């Protein structure tokens, strides 16, 4: 359910085309800032995939623009990855209860697979 992005434009898998689960149907409301080697990042993405929640994953080591974007969102106070932006709410680390609460608070729904 995720899009790997090295640009600001999210990629939408073919199986998501035509779904209308969010107000903005072309852009997931969740961005995961990650690294390729981060086990918690991969676990979070697998968990969201299992739930059917769409997201964009941005590798902050491979993509300087993603790194800069993250630093702006957290005011340069980097503490590690993953950092998850859920419709403007920032969650540090893979904190399932906080992520679930933010998903629910913003009305983000699973997409049909």
Buried (B, 14 or more C-beta within 10 A) or exposed (E): BBBBBEEEEBEBEEEBEEBEBBEEBEBBBBBBBBBEEBEBBBEBBEBBBEBEBBBBBBBBEEBEEBBEBBBEBBEEEBEEBBBBBBBEBBBBBBBEEBBBBBBEEBEBEBBEE
